[in-house]
Amino acid sequence: MDYFISTVTDQELKKEKQKARELRKTQWWKGKCAKGACYYCGKAVMPSELTMDHVVPIIRGGKSAKNNIVPACKECNNQKNHSLPLEWEEHLERIKKEQLD
């Protein structure tokens, strides 16, 4: 399914990435990672191995705000790439269905 892709300027992208870098330094982010679990698959991961993922990617119009950032394992973060939540859910459903077939 094709979804609208937001046009984000280089300046906006740079600004949001800088905000994300600043959030990585906060106690809030350290607390999120201390739980040691991927937001998407729930797999136990060493806190230092968790990556920061934007639920709605910056390139798709998402912001670097606490309500849009989650810890993710590298595998989920790489597979999700620039997917919106609905697209990611559809991907996970396809995988489940393929495993059952």
Secondary structure, 3 states (H helix, E strand, C coil): CCCCCCCCCHHHHHHHHHHHHHHHCCHHHHHHHHCCECCCCCCECCHHHCEEEECCCHHHCCCCCHHHEEEECHHHHHHHCCCCHHHHHHHHHHHHHHHHC
